Amino acid sequence: MATFDWRPFLEQYSRELLADRQLRQQITEPVARSGWMGFEPATETQLTELETRLGVELPDSYRQFLAATNGWRQSGGFIDALWPCAQVDWFRANHQDWIDAYVLPSQGEPPISLDEHCDYGPEQDCCKFRVEYLQATLLISEVGDSAVYLLNPEIKTASGEWEAWFFANWLPGARRYHSFWDLMQAERQSFVELRDHDELRYFPDDGLETLPPKLPGLIQELMDKAREHGTGQQERLSRGQPQLEDYTDGIIAALESAVVAVKEIAAQDLPPSALLDRLTGLAAGLERQWKADCRPLDTFQHDERGGQAEGNREATAIVRWFLNQPQN
């Protein structure tokens, strides 16, 4: 039997979760003081009762997880709780309508190959999974943001690990992993990356003096968004499939203009209060440009002007995200 070192992993994960300012506001003070996002371990009796109720032997990584903590309070930005033994059940038991929404439309279509389904790389296509496996999956979490964690006994490793899924309507589909252990490793990494990214922005409660040092994060965010559009454009062109490139050119140009505007503001070395006013004004100006370039849907064309409007809309959203200001 493989051994999974859950306790130190979960202790570190707890510290990382509790370091997130937004998540900490959702946690009770006793939990925050304890530094532990889990619960008491499941007993052997509870684990045996669960396996008897389900009629299966649980994979080692998941069984040992429950033996370390009978449930989990939060695993990141999308799933708020992993179920304790008493609540774990087959996905079909309470969500047959969700399964049918995927299975019924796929009837009559060519099946997904096993190689496509068992692609566990970072570039896997979440849409290319065998929907027929949904009927057999085990639901181990609550439904959070139209997303769940599932274990799939139809695909097992040589050591008996069940395939694990992050399944969400908005993917849409299943991000698949060799095991529950691999799923949780990936979820922790994703959470830390999202938390660190969120810390790039300005939080008013931290004080105005924290704004100037964070300005490079805003510039980088705008540059990354422009680069993202540019990469997509180059990929399309390399495949000989140009599509709406004038529109993309407009988006990139608007974002690059926003980068120049922020750099000009940064170069003025303004006091923090004046810097905040200038950035707020920049967001308002970008919004005016976006709305001025917008046209009614029945006359909208994906040309450079339309791209400029979209680029200014994206830049407005990024500046307001950075300033922690409401989006219009």
C-alpha positions as CSV (number, residue, x, y, z in Angstrom):
1,M,0.0,0.0,0.0
2,A,1.3,3.4,-0.9
3,T,1.7,6.0,1.9
4,F,0.7,9.6,1.4
5,D,2.1,12.2,3.8
6,W,-1.1,14.2,4.2
7,R,-0.6,15.8,7.6
8,P,2.4,18.0,6.8
9,F,0.9,18.8,3.4
10,L,-2.4,19.9,5.0
11,E,-0.7,21.8,7.7
12,Q,1.2,23.9,5.2
13,Y,-1.9,24.2,3.0
14,S,-3.8,25.5,6.1
15,R,-1.2,28.2,6.7
16,E,-1.4,29.3,3.0
17,L,-5.2,29.4,3.1
18,L,-5.3,31.4,6.3
19,A,-2.8,33.9,4.9
20,D,-5.4,34.9,2.3
21,R,-7.0,38.1,3.5
22,Q,-10.4,37.4,1.8
23,L,-10.7,33.8,2.8
24,R,-9.7,34.6,6.4
25,Q,-12.8,36.8,6.7
26,Q,-15.0,33.8,6.0
27,I,-13.3,31.6,8.7
28,T,-14.4,31.6,12.4
29,E,-11.9,32.9,14.9
30,P,-11.4,29.6,16.7
31,V,-10.5,27.9,13.3
32,A,-8.1,30.8,12.5
33,R,-6.5,30.6,15.9
34,S,-6.0,26.8,15.5
35,G,-4.3,27.2,12.2
36,W,-6.0,24.0,11.0
37,M,-8.5,24.0,8.1
38,G,-9.4,20.4,8.7
39,F,-11.3,18.3,11.3
40,E,-10.6,15.4,13.5
41,P,-9.4,12.3,11.6
42,A,-12.0,9.8,10.5
43,T,-11.9,6.6,12.6
44,E,-11.4,3.2,11.1
45,T,-15.0,2.4,11.9
46,Q,-16.2,5.5,9.9
47,L,-14.0,4.6,7.0
48,T,-15.2,1.0,6.9
49,E,-18.8,2.1,7.2
50,L,-18.3,4.4,4.2
51,E,-16.7,1.6,2.1
52,T,-19.5,-0.8,3.1
53,R,-22.2,1.8,2.1
54,L,-20.6,2.5,-1.2
55,G,-19.7,-1.2,-1.9
56,V,-16.1,-0.3,-2.8
57,E,-12.6,-0.1,-1.4
58,L,-11.5,3.6,-1.5
59,P,-8.2,4.4,-3.2
60,D,-5.3,4.8,-0.8
61,S,-4.7,8.5,-1.2
62,Y,-8.3,9.4,-0.5
63,R,-8.7,6.9,2.3
64,Q,-5.6,8.3,4.0
65,F,-6.8,11.8,3.5
66,L,-10.0,11.0,5.5
67,A,-7.8,9.3,8.1
68,A,-5.9,12.6,8.5
69,T,-9.0,14.9,8.4
70,N,-12.6,13.9,8.1
71,G,-13.5,16.6,5.7
72,W,-11.8,20.0,4.8
73,R,-13.1,23.5,5.1
74,Q,-11.7,25.1,2.0
75,S,-9.5,24.1,-0.9
76,G,-9.1,27.4,-2.8
77,G,-11.2,29.7,-4.8
78,F,-13.9,27.4,-6.1
79,I,-14.6,24.5,-3.6
80,D,-15.5,25.5,-0.1
81,A,-15.7,22.1,1.5
82,L,-14.7,18.5,1.1
83,W,-17.2,16.1,2.6
84,P,-16.7,14.0,5.7
85,C,-17.4,10.3,5.4
86,A,-21.1,10.6,6.3
87,Q,-21.8,12.9,3.3
88,V,-19.7,11.2,0.6
89,D,-21.9,9.6,-2.0
90,W,-22.2,8.7,-5.7
91,F,-22.6,11.7,-7.9
92,R,-25.7,10.2,-9.5
93,A,-27.4,10.0,-6.1
94,N,-28.3,13.7,-6.1
95,H,-27.1,15.1,-9.4
96,Q,-28.5,12.9,-12.1
97,D,-29.9,16.0,-13.9
98,W,-26.3,17.4,-14.0
99,I,-25.0,14.1,-15.5
100,D,-27.8,14.0,-18.1
101,A,-27.0,17.5,-19.2
102,Y,-23.6,16.2,-20.4
103,V,-24.5,12.7,-21.4
104,L,-27.7,13.2,-23.4
105,P,-26.3,15.8,-25.9
106,S,-23.3,13.6,-26.6
107,Q,-25.3,10.6,-27.7
108,G,-24.6,9.7,-31.3
109,E,-21.3,11.6,-31.3
110,P,-18.0,9.8,-31.9
111,P,-16.6,8.6,-28.5
112,I,-13.6,10.3,-27.0
113,S,-10.6,8.0,-27.2
114,L,-9.0,6.6,-24.1
115,D,-5.8,8.4,-25.0
116,E,-7.6,11.7,-25.2
117,H,-9.4,11.1,-21.9
118,C,-6.2,10.0,-20.1
119,D,-4.2,13.1,-21.1
120,Y,-3.2,14.5,-17.7
121,G,-0.8,17.2,-18.9
122,P,-1.3,20.9,-18.2
123,E,-2.5,21.5,-21.7
124,Q,-5.2,18.8,-21.6
125,D,-8.5,19.6,-23.2
126,C,-11.1,19.7,-20.4
127,C,-13.9,19.2,-22.9
128,K,-12.4,15.9,-24.2
129,F,-13.4,13.5,-21.4
130,R,-15.6,10.4,-21.4
131,V,-19.0,11.8,-20.2
132,E,-20.3,8.2,-19.7
133,Y,-17.9,7.9,-16.7
134,L,-20.0,10.6,-14.9
135,Q,-22.5,7.9,-13.9
136,A,-19.9,6.0,-12.0
137,T,-18.1,8.9,-10.2
138,L,-18.0,9.6,-6.5
139,L,-18.9,13.0,-5.2
140,I,-16.5,14.1,-2.4
141,S,-17.1,17.8,-2.1
142,E,-20.0,20.3,-1.9
143,V,-21.0,22.1,-5.1
144,G,-19.1,25.3,-5.2
145,D,-19.3,27.8,-8.1
146,S,-20.9,25.1,-10.4
147,A,-17.8,22.9,-9.6
148,V,-17.2,19.7,-7.7
149,Y,-14.4,17.2,-7.0
150,L,-15.1,13.7,-8.3
151,L,-13.3,10.4,-8.1
152,N,-13.7,8.1,-11.1
153,P,-13.3,4.3,-10.4
154,E,-13.5,3.5,-14.1
155,I,-9.9,4.6,-14.6
156,K,-7.4,3.2,-12.1
157,T,-3.6,3.3,-11.8
158,A,-1.6,0.1,-11.4
159,S,-1.5,0.8,-7.6
160,G,-5.3,1.2,-7.5
161,E,-5.6,5.0,-7.4
162,W,-8.8,6.3,-8.9
163,E,-8.7,9.1,-11.5
164,A,-9.7,12.4,-9.8
165,W,-11.6,15.3,-11.5
166,F,-12.1,18.9,-11.0
167,F,-15.5,19.1,-12.8
168,A,-17.1,22.5,-13.6
169,N,-19.7,23.8,-15.9
170,W,-17.6,26.8,-16.8
171,L,-14.5,24.8,-18.0
172,P,-16.7,23.3,-19.4
173,G,-15.8,19.7,-18.5
174,A,-13.3,17.9,-16.3
175,R,-9.7,18.6,-15.5
176,R,-8.3,15.2,-14.8
177,Y,-5.6,13.8,-12.6
178,H,-4.0,10.4,-11.9
179,S,-5.2,10.4,-8.3
180,F,-6.8,12.4,-5.5
181,W,-3.3,13.2,-4.2
182,D,-2.4,14.7,-7.5
183,L,-5.6,16.7,-7.6
184,M,-5.0,18.3,-4.2
185,Q,-1.4,19.1,-5.1
186,A,-2.6,20.9,-8.2
187,E,-5.4,22.7,-6.3
188,R,-3.0,24.0,-3.6
189,Q,-0.6,25.2,-6.3
190,S,-3.4,27.0,-8.1
191,F,-4.7,28.6,-4.9
192,V,-1.2,29.9,-4.0
193,E,-0.8,31.4,-7.5
194,L,-4.2,33.0,-7.4
195,R,-3.5,34.4,-3.9
196,D,-0.1,35.8,-4.9
197,H,-1.6,37.3,-8.0
198,D,-4.4,39.0,-5.9
199,E,-1.7,40.5,-3.7
200,L,-0.3,42.4,-6.6
201,R,-3.2,44.9,-6.3
202,Y,-3.7,47.8,-3.8
203,F,-5.8,47.2,-0.7
204,P,-7.1,50.5,0.8
205,D,-7.1,49.0,4.3
206,D,-3.3,48.6,4.1
207,G,-2.8,52.4,3.7
208,L,-2.1,54.7,0.8
209,E,1.6,54.4,1.3
210,T,1.4,50.8,0.0
211,L,0.1,52.0,-3.4
212,P,3.3,53.3,-5.1
213,P,5.3,50.1,-4.6
214,K,2.6,48.0,-6.2
215,L,2.4,50.1,-9.4
216,P,4.7,47.7,-11.3
217,G,2.1,45.0,-10.8
218,L,-0.5,47.0,-12.6
219,I,1.9,47.7,-15.5
220,Q,2.7,44.0,-15.7
221,E,-1.0,43.0,-15.6
222,L,-1.8,45.2,-18.6
223,M,1.3,44.0,-20.5
224,D,0.4,40.4,-19.8
225,K,-3.1,40.9,-21.1
226,A,-1.8,42.5,-24.3
227,R,0.8,39.7,-24.7
228,E,-2.0,37.1,-24.2
229,H,-3.9,38.5,-27.1
230,G,-0.7,38.7,-29.2
231,T,0.1,35.1,-28.5
232,G,-3.3,34.0,-29.6
233,Q,-2.9,36.0,-32.7
234,Q,0.5,34.5,-33.6
235,E,-0.9,31.0,-33.0
236,R,-3.8,31.6,-35.4
237,L,-1.4,33.0,-38.0
238,S,1.0,30.2,-37.7
239,R,-1.8,27.7,-38.4
240,G,-2.8,29.7,-41.4
241,Q,-6.1,30.5,-39.7
242,P,-6.3,34.3,-39.4
243,Q,-9.5,35.4,-37.7
244,L,-10.6,39.0,-36.8
245,E,-6.9,40.1,-36.7
246,D,-7.8,43.8,-37.2
247,Y,-10.0,43.5,-34.1
248,T,-7.2,41.9,-32.2
249,D,-4.8,44.6,-33.3
250,G,-7.2,47.2,-31.9
251,I,-7.3,45.3,-28.5
252,I,-3.5,45.2,-28.3
253,A,-3.1,48.8,-29.3
254,A,-5.6,49.9,-26.6
255,L,-3.9,47.9,-23.9
256,E,-0.4,49.1,-24.9
257,S,-1.7,52.7,-24.7
258,A,-2.9,52.0,-21.2
259,V,0.6,50.7,-20.3
260,V,2.1,53.9,-21.6
261,A,-0.4,56.0,-19.6
262,V,0.4,54.2,-16.4
263,K,4.1,54.5,-16.9
264,E,3.7,58.2,-17.5
265,I,1.8,58.5,-14.2
266,A,4.4,56.5,-12.4
267,A,7.3,58.6,-13.8
268,Q,5.8,61.7,-12.1
269,D,6.6,60.3,-8.6
270,L,3.3,61.7,-7.2
271,P,2.3,61.5,-3.5
272,P,0.2,58.4,-2.9
273,S,-3.1,60.4,-2.7
274,A,-2.4,62.1,-5.9
275,L,-1.4,58.8,-7.5
276,L,-4.7,57.2,-6.5
277,D,-6.6,60.2,-8.0
278,R,-4.7,59.9,-11.3
279,L,-5.2,56.2,-11.6
280,T,-8.9,56.6,-10.8
281,G,-9.1,59.3,-13.4
282,L,-7.3,57.0,-15.9
283,A,-9.9,54.3,-15.3
284,A,-12.7,56.8,-15.9
285,G,-11.1,58.0,-19.1
286,L,-10.6,54.5,-20.4
287,E,-14.2,53.8,-19.7
288,R,-15.3,56.9,-21.7
289,Q,-13.2,55.8,-24.6
290,W,-14.6,52.3,-24.5
291,K,-18.2,53.5,-24.4
292,A,-17.5,56.1,-27.2
293,D,-16.2,53.4,-29.5
294,C,-19.0,50.9,-28.7
295,R,-21.7,50.5,-31.3
296,P,-25.1,48.9,-31.1
297,L,-25.0,45.1,-31.4
298,D,-26.9,45.2,-34.7
299,T,-24.2,47.4,-36.3
300,F,-21.2,46.1,-34.4
301,Q,-18.3,45.0,-36.6
302,H,-15.2,43.1,-35.4
303,D,-12.9,45.7,-36.9
304,E,-10.1,47.8,-35.3
305,R,-12.5,50.3,-33.8
306,G,-14.4,47.4,-32.1
307,G,-11.0,46.1,-30.9
308,Q,-10.1,49.4,-29.4
309,A,-13.4,49.5,-27.5
310,E,-12.8,45.9,-26.2
311,G,-9.2,46.8,-25.3
312,N,-10.2,49.9,-23.4
313,R,-12.9,47.8,-21.6
314,E,-10.3,45.3,-20.5
315,A,-7.9,48.0,-19.5
316,T,-10.6,49.7,-17.4
317,A,-11.4,46.4,-15.7
318,I,-7.7,45.8,-14.9
319,V,-7.1,49.3,-13.4
320,R,-10.2,49.0,-11.3
321,W,-9.2,45.5,-10.2
322,F,-5.8,46.9,-9.2
323,L,-7.4,49.7,-7.2
324,N,-10.0,47.5,-5.6
325,Q,-12.7,49.7,-7.0
326,P,-16.2,48.6,-8.2
327,Q,-16.5,47.5,-11.8
328,N,-19.2,49.3,-13.9
